[in-house]
Amino acid sequence: MKHKAACTLIALLLILSCSLIFDFSLTNARAATFSDVHSGDWYYEYVERAYGLGLMNGTGGTSFSPDGTLTRAMFVTVLGRLHGVDADTYRPSSVLTMRL
């Protein structure tokens, strides 16, 4: 369980590090109110920043699940949001399809 939580937090830190490189602004940031993230938690500011930038929305209406697992799908979603991919207009393509 500790390994999964550590991996999740490392991934979150990597994503937020990328947000610093791309110089995202928090001028229109949203405020997060998650019942499982408290101001005394060491990751509080990271969660607030990820939510404020619109990179992560949490795992439920009022939960973020900081001890949960960051799935591959969640990670790809965050990467897409970092690069401004509009999920509504995205058309999937099969990159793995090869013609011989």
Secondary structure, 3 states (H helix, E strand, C coil): CHHHHHHHHHHHHHHHHHHHHCCCCCCCCCCCCCCCCCCCCCCHHHHHHHHHCCCCCCCCCCCCCCCCCCCHHHHHHHHHHHCCCCCCCCCCCCCCCCCC
